């Protein structure tokens, strides 16, 4: 057996082992996160969006731990998305993946960050939305295609969270 064939066989073997370990790790993460509640359904009728932008849905992680990606329900999959902010909440419309809807009452904070879950950009290049899913606090990252959209989205999110307590009081919640 010549050295090139031996090198190729060793390389293929290492790649297979590494892919198997990645798959095993992802499966174990899914098992550990099996207690994550189901995502809220997207309301049938949403009010017109106060702000919207195309970009990239980065991931959802445990709040404060940008390395602990939530793998269940497709929340850990990076994909293109349109983020729209409505009076009812925040919608990530993701082609090829299920939409993620965050009800207004679940949104706790929004801010800009430099990165999370394997996506790092310039200072304040990501929009991070903190929210509650049952008793679990999560962070979801979004990178808009145009930097000008970032401030519009952040402002609309601040207005949404500041209006949430008053709107809940008005509706009798």
N, C-alpha and C positions, 0 to 999 in steps of 0.2 A: 504494500500500500504506500503510495507516494505521500509526501508531506502535505501537498495541497489538499488531497482528498481527506487526510486525517484532520487537518485544520478545519475544513468545511464540516466534517462530521461532529467535531467538538463544538463548533460554533452553533450548529443547528441544535445540538443537544442542550447547550446552555440557554438558547432562546426558548426552547420548549419548557425547560425547567422554570425559567423566569416567568413566562406566561402562565404556567400552572400555579405558581406562587401568587401572582397577581389575582388570578381567578379565585383562588382559595381565600385570599384576604378580603376580596369584595363579597364573597358568599358569607364569610364570617361577620362582616360589617352589616350585611342585610339581616342576619340572624340577631345580632345585638340590637338592631334598631327596629325590631318587629313590633315594639310597643308604641311606635310613633302613630299618632291618630291619623285618620283619613283626612285628606285635604278637603276644605270646604268646596261645595259645588259653585260653579259660576252662575250667578243669578240669571234668570231668563231674560229680564229686561234691565239693562244697565243705562244709567243716565249718560248723556254725552260726556266724553272725556274732557277734563279740565286741562290735561297735558298728555302728550303721547310722544314716543320716540322709538325708532328702530335701533337695535343694537344686539348685544350678546348677553343672554342669561348666563351668568358665571356659575353659580352653584348656590345651594343652601347649606349652611353649616350650623353647628351648635353655637349659640350666641357667645361671643368672646373667645371662641376657639376656632380660628380661621382654618385650621388643618382638619377638623373633625367634620368632614363632608357627610351630609345626610344622603344615604344611598337609596332608601326606599321611595317608592312612588315616583321615581324618575327625577327626584329633586337634586341629585348629584350629577346629572348629565348637563354638560355645557352645550348650549345650542343657540342659534339665532332666535331672536324674540322681538316682539313689540311690547313695550311697557306702556300701559295706559292707566291713568289715574282718574277714578270716577268718584262720585259722592258715596257710592256703596263700598268702595275699597280699591285695591290695586290689582290689576290683571296683567299677567305675563302670558301673552299669546305666543306659544312656541310651535312652529311648524314641525311636524314629525314627532312631537312629544305632547303629552297632555298639558292643557293650560294650567297655570297656577294662579288661583285667586286668593287674595288676602283681604278678608273683611276689614272695613274701616276700624271697627272696635278692637281688632287684633293687632293693628299697627302700633308699636310703642315708640319708635324713634326712626330717624333717617339721618344719614350722614355721608360724607365722602371719605374714601380711604384709598390707599395705594395698592391694596391687593388682598386676596383671599383665595384659599383652596387651589393653589397652583397657578393663579392668574395675577401677575404683578405688572403694574403700569406706572405712569408718572404720578407724582403726588396728587391726591384727590381725583384720580382718574376713574374710580369706581363709585357708583352710588350703592350704598348698603342700607337695606331696610331691615330693621329689627321688628320682630313680630312674635306673637304667641300662637302656638298650635297646641291646644289643650293646656297642659302644665309645662310644656317644653318651650323655652325661648330660643328662637332661631334668627339667623342673619341670612339675608338673600342678597346676592350681588348682581349688579347690572352695569354693563359698559355701553354707553350710548355711542352710536356711530359718529355723531357730530358733537364736539365739545360744547357748543352753544346750547344744546338740549339739556345738558347736565344741570345747569342752574334752574332752568324752567321746571324740570322734574323735581328737583330738591325743594323749590318754592311751593309747588303744588302739594308735595308730601307734607311739608310743614303746615300748610293751610288745612290739609285733611286731618292731621293729628290734632291740631288746635281746635278744629271744629267738632271733632268726635265727641267730647264730653257734653257739649251743648246740644248736639243733634240727638244723642242718646237720651238726654234729659227731656227734650221736646217730644220724643216718641214714647216716653214712659218706661224706658228700660232701666 
